[in-house]
Amino acid sequence: MKFAELSRPWQRVFELAWQSFGEGSKAIGAVITDENGEIISEGRNRIWEGCIPNPAVWHAEVEAVRNLDVLKYPNLKSYTLYAGLEPCPMCMGTLVMGHIRRVVIGAPDDYGGAMGLMQQHPFLARKNVQVSFEQEAYGHMQRAFQTLWELVYHGEDPHLPRKLEDFSVYNKVGVEAAKKLLEEGFLRERKFTEITAEAVFDALAERIVPEK
C-alpha cells in the first residue's frame, strides 16, 4: 500500500500524525468528512505542546470535533470521523456528544480504545454510532508511526517495552517496520520538517512484512 493509493481523508490523517510527530506530540491524526467525503474538520494530537493549560486532553479526535463549524456544517449525524487510532474514553464521549454517528478507525487499541463501550451502556447504544475498522494495513501503519515517535522521543523510557507490546497485539509488523527504519538510519541527521508524511509512509510500507 502506497500513500498515493489512500483516499484523501486517510492521507490527511497520516499527514496530521506526522505533523504531530514533528512537534513532539504523539503521531495521531483525525479528520471529519461530509456526506460527499470532503474534509470539513481535522485535529491532531498536541499533548506535548503546552498550548493550553492542560494539554493532556488535547487529543486528535477531540480537536476535530471541537473544530467543526456546526453553523457552516449543520448535518452532523451524516458526517464521518476518520481516526488513526481507536478513540479513548474521552474522545469516544466527545464524538458522541458532538453528534458524530460514523467512525472509521485505522488501528484497534485494547489498552485505551473505548469503542466497545458503545453497546455496553444504554445511553451510548441509543446513539447508534456506526463503527468500522479499516483493513489491517492501516493499523500496521498507524502503529508504525506511533512506534517511531516512542523510539525517537522516549527511547530510554522504562515503560517502552510494555507500550510496544500493546502496539503489537494487532500490529506487530508495523512495530517491527518502524524499528527497522530507524536502525537503517532513515531519520538520522535529518530534520523532521524536511521529510514528508508520504516519504515516511512509503518507506515504512516497504518494510512492513505480513506475518506468515
C-alpha positions as CSV (number, residue, x, y, z in Angstrom):
1,M,0.0,0.0,0.0
2,K,1.4,3.4,-1.1
3,F,0.5,6.8,0.2
4,A,-0.8,7.9,-3.2
5,E,-3.3,5.0,-3.1
6,L,-5.0,6.2,0.0
7,S,-8.2,8.2,0.0
8,R,-7.7,11.8,0.8
9,P,-9.2,11.5,4.3
10,W,-6.6,8.8,5.2
11,Q,-3.8,10.8,3.6
12,R,-4.7,13.7,5.8
13,V,-4.9,11.5,8.9
14,F,-1.3,10.4,8.3
15,E,-0.1,13.9,7.4
16,L,-1.5,15.2,10.7
17,A,0.1,12.3,12.5
18,W,3.5,13.2,11.0
19,Q,2.9,16.9,11.9
20,S,2.3,16.0,15.5
21,F,5.5,13.8,15.4
22,G,7.5,16.8,14.3
23,E,6.1,18.9,17.1
24,G,6.9,16.3,19.7
25,S,3.4,15.1,20.3
26,K,2.0,11.6,19.7
27,A,1.7,10.7,16.0
28,I,-2.1,10.5,15.8
29,G,-4.5,12.4,13.5
30,A,-8.2,12.6,12.8
31,V,-10.5,14.2,10.2
32,I,-14.2,14.6,9.7
33,T,-15.8,14.4,6.3
34,D,-19.2,15.5,5.0
35,E,-21.7,13.4,3.0
36,N,-19.5,13.7,-0.1
37,G,-16.3,12.6,1.5
38,E,-14.9,16.1,1.7
39,I,-12.8,17.0,4.7
40,I,-14.6,19.7,6.8
41,S,-12.6,19.5,10.1
42,E,-9.4,18.0,11.4
43,G,-7.4,17.5,14.5
44,R,-4.1,16.1,15.7
45,N,-2.6,15.0,19.0
46,R,-0.9,18.0,20.7
47,I,-0.5,16.7,24.3
48,W,3.2,17.6,24.5
49,E,3.0,21.1,23.0
50,G,1.7,23.0,26.1
51,C,-0.6,25.3,24.1
52,I,-3.4,25.1,26.6
53,P,-3.3,25.0,30.5
54,N,-3.9,21.2,30.5
55,P,-2.6,19.8,27.1
56,A,-3.1,16.2,28.3
57,V,-6.7,16.3,27.0
58,W,-5.7,17.7,23.5
59,H,-6.3,14.5,21.6
60,A,-6.8,14.4,17.8
61,E,-10.5,13.3,17.8
62,V,-11.4,15.9,20.4
63,E,-9.8,18.7,18.4
64,A,-11.5,17.5,15.2
65,V,-14.9,17.6,16.8
66,R,-14.2,20.9,18.5
67,N,-13.0,22.5,15.3
68,L,-16.1,21.5,13.3
69,D,-18.1,24.6,12.4
70,V,-21.7,23.5,13.1
71,L,-23.2,26.7,11.6
72,K,-21.5,26.0,8.3
73,Y,-21.9,22.2,8.5
74,P,-25.1,21.5,10.4
75,N,-25.8,18.0,9.2
76,L,-23.7,16.5,12.0
77,K,-25.2,13.0,12.0
78,S,-24.4,12.4,8.4
79,Y,-20.6,13.1,8.8
80,T,-17.8,10.6,9.3
81,L,-14.8,10.8,11.6
82,Y,-11.7,9.0,10.5
83,A,-9.3,8.2,13.4
84,G,-5.8,6.7,13.0
85,L,-6.2,5.0,16.4
86,E,-9.3,3.7,18.2
87,P,-10.7,6.6,20.3
88,C,-10.1,6.6,24.0
89,P,-13.0,7.1,26.5
90,M,-12.7,10.9,26.4
91,C,-12.6,11.0,22.6
92,M,-15.4,8.5,22.3
93,G,-17.6,10.6,24.6
94,T,-16.7,13.8,22.7
95,L,-17.7,12.4,19.3
96,V,-21.0,11.0,20.8
97,M,-21.9,14.4,22.4
98,G,-20.7,16.1,19.2
99,H,-23.4,14.2,17.3
100,I,-20.9,12.2,15.1
101,R,-22.5,9.0,14.1
102,R,-20.0,7.3,11.8
103,V,-16.4,6.4,12.9
104,V,-13.8,4.7,10.7
105,I,-10.7,3.5,12.6
106,G,-7.2,2.5,11.5
107,A,-5.7,0.7,14.4
108,P,-7.7,-1.1,17.2
109,D,-6.5,-0.5,20.7
110,D,-7.0,-3.0,23.5
111,Y,-5.2,-0.7,26.0
112,G,-7.0,2.6,25.7
113,G,-9.6,2.1,22.9
114,A,-13.2,2.6,24.1
115,M,-15.5,2.0,21.1
116,G,-16.5,-1.3,22.6
117,L,-18.4,0.6,25.3
118,M,-20.9,1.7,22.7
119,Q,-23.0,-1.4,23.2
120,Q,-22.5,-1.7,26.9
121,H,-24.2,1.5,28.1
122,P,-27.9,2.2,27.3
123,F,-27.3,5.9,26.6
124,L,-24.5,5.2,24.2
125,A,-26.3,2.3,22.5
126,R,-29.2,4.6,21.7
127,K,-26.9,6.9,19.8
128,N,-26.5,4.2,17.2
129,V,-22.9,5.1,16.3
130,Q,-21.7,3.1,13.3
131,V,-18.1,1.9,14.0
132,S,-15.9,0.2,11.4
133,F,-12.2,-0.7,11.2
134,E,-10.1,-0.4,8.1
135,Q,-8.1,-3.3,6.7
136,E,-5.1,-4.4,8.8
137,A,-2.6,-2.5,6.7
138,Y,-3.9,0.8,8.1
139,G,-3.4,-0.4,11.6
140,H,0.1,-1.5,10.9
141,M,0.9,1.9,9.5
142,Q,-0.6,3.8,12.4
143,R,1.3,1.7,14.9
144,A,4.5,2.2,12.9
145,F,4.1,6.0,13.1
146,Q,3.5,5.7,16.9
147,T,6.4,3.4,17.3
148,L,8.7,5.9,15.5
149,W,7.5,8.6,17.9
150,E,8.1,6.4,21.0
151,L,11.6,5.4,19.9
152,V,12.7,8.9,18.9
153,Y,11.3,10.8,21.9
154,H,11.1,8.2,24.6
155,G,13.7,5.6,23.7
156,E,15.0,5.4,27.3
157,D,11.6,5.2,28.9
158,P,11.5,2.0,31.1
159,H,7.8,1.6,30.1
160,L,8.6,1.5,26.4
161,P,8.7,-2.3,26.1
162,R,5.2,-2.5,27.5
163,K,3.9,0.2,25.2
164,L,5.4,-1.6,22.1
165,E,3.9,-4.8,23.4
166,D,0.5,-3.1,23.5
167,F,1.0,-1.9,19.9
168,S,2.0,-5.4,18.8
169,V,-1.3,-7.1,19.9
170,Y,-2.7,-6.5,16.5
171,N,0.0,-4.7,14.6
172,K,3.4,-6.3,15.4
173,V,4.6,-6.0,11.8
174,G,4.1,-2.2,11.9
175,V,6.1,-2.0,15.1
176,E,8.9,-4.1,13.6
177,A,8.9,-1.9,10.4
178,A,9.4,1.2,12.4
179,K,12.3,-0.3,14.3
180,K,13.9,-1.4,11.1
181,L,13.5,2.0,9.5
182,L,15.3,3.7,12.5
183,E,18.0,1.1,12.5
184,E,18.7,1.8,8.9
185,G,19.2,5.5,9.7
186,F,16.2,6.9,7.8
187,L,15.8,9.8,10.3
188,R,19.4,10.2,11.2
189,E,20.7,13.7,10.8
190,R,17.6,14.9,9.0
191,K,15.1,17.4,10.3
192,F,11.6,16.1,10.5
193,T,10.4,19.1,8.6
194,E,12.5,18.0,5.6
195,I,10.7,14.7,5.4
196,T,7.1,14.4,4.1
197,A,4.5,12.2,5.6
198,E,4.3,10.5,2.2
199,A,8.0,9.7,2.3
200,V,7.8,8.2,5.8
201,F,4.6,6.2,4.9
202,D,6.1,4.7,1.8
203,A,9.4,3.9,3.5
204,L,7.5,2.1,6.2
205,A,5.3,0.3,3.7
206,E,8.4,-1.2,2.0
207,R,9.4,-2.7,5.4
208,I,6.0,-4.0,6.5
209,V,6.2,-7.7,6.0
210,P,2.9,-9.6,6.8
211,E,3.2,-12.4,9.3
212,K,3.0,-15.9,7.9
